[in-house]
């Protein structure tokens, strides 16, 4: 067996026979210039970013303004994957209106 291979034989062994693509003719410069000149100048249109999936957690809170009084359940949607951050955000938002806040549950939406 021949242990000394030429560079061409190694390339052929690794990559196989190369497929030669047909030549593509390029338009002449005058055609390109004519297309550029003839094209009207349009204003740049701002593309809106695609709506991507945002992770959301649904936090259920039990709130009240009276100690051991009538309580209400409120829901808060947090745009995060962290349950701790979602709890803190919901509690902070509920404290603006209510004095007593208790976290009941945190669920993924």
C-alpha positions in Angstrom: 0.0 0.0 0.0 1.3 3.5 -0.9 1.8 5.5 2.3 2.9 8.6 0.5 -0.2 10.4 -1.0 0.0 13.5 -3.0 -1.9 16.6 -2.0 -4.4 16.1 -4.8 -5.1 12.5 -3.7 -5.6 13.7 -0.1 -8.1 16.4 -1.2 -9.9 13.9 -3.3 -10.1 11.4 -0.4 -11.4 14.1 2.0 -13.7 16.2 -0.1 -14.5 14.0 -3.2 -14.5 15.2 -6.7 -15.3 18.9 -6.9 -18.3 19.8 -8.9 -17.5 22.6 -11.4 -20.3 25.0 -11.5 -21.1 26.7 -14.8 -19.8 30.2 -15.2 -22.2 33.0 -14.4 -22.0 36.0 -16.7 -21.9 39.3 -14.9 -23.8 42.3 -16.3 -21.7 45.0 -17.7 -21.2 48.2 -15.7 -23.4 50.2 -18.0 -26.4 48.0 -17.3 -25.8 48.2 -13.6 -25.4 52.0 -13.7 -28.6 52.4 -15.8 -30.5 50.3 -13.2 -29.2 52.4 -10.3 -30.0 55.7 -12.0 -33.4 54.6 -13.1 -34.4 53.4 -9.7 -36.4 56.0 -7.7 -35.1 57.0 -4.3 -37.4 55.7 -1.6 -37.5 56.6 2.0 -36.1 54.1 4.4 -39.0 52.1 6.0 -38.4 51.1 9.6 -39.0 47.5 10.0 -40.8 46.5 13.1 -39.1 43.8 15.1 -40.7 40.4 15.0 -42.8 39.6 18.0 -40.7 37.1 19.9 -41.9 34.9 22.7 -41.6 36.6 26.1 -41.6 34.3 29.1 -44.4 35.2 31.5 -45.3 34.1 35.0 -48.7 34.5 36.6 -48.5 35.5 40.3 -51.6 35.1 42.4 -51.6 37.4 45.5 -54.0 37.6 48.4 -54.2 41.3 49.5 -56.0 43.3 52.2 -55.9 46.6 53.9 -57.2 45.1 57.2 -55.3 42.6 59.4 -57.2 39.4 59.3 -60.0 41.2 57.5 -61.6 40.7 54.1 -59.1 39.6 51.5 -59.0 39.8 47.7 -57.1 37.7 45.2 -55.3 39.6 42.5 -53.3 38.4 39.5 -50.0 39.9 38.3 -48.2 39.0 35.1 -44.4 39.2 35.2 -42.2 39.1 32.1 -39.4 37.0 33.6 -38.5 33.3 34.1 -37.3 33.9 37.7 -40.1 33.1 40.2 -38.3 35.1 42.9 -38.2 38.2 40.7 -41.8 37.7 39.7 -42.8 37.5 43.4 -40.9 40.6 44.3 -42.3 42.6 41.3 -45.9 41.5 42.1 -45.5 42.3 45.8 -44.0 45.7 45.1 -46.9 46.5 42.7 -49.5 45.4 45.3 -47.9 47.3 48.2 -48.7 50.5 46.4 -52.4 50.0 47.0 -52.7 47.3 49.8 -51.1 47.1 53.2 -51.0 43.3 53.6 -49.8 41.1 50.7 -49.4 37.4 50.6 -48.1 35.4 47.6 -50.4 32.4 46.9 -48.8 30.9 43.8 -46.5 31.5 40.9 -47.4 29.7 37.7 -46.0 29.7 34.2 -48.3 30.9 31.4 
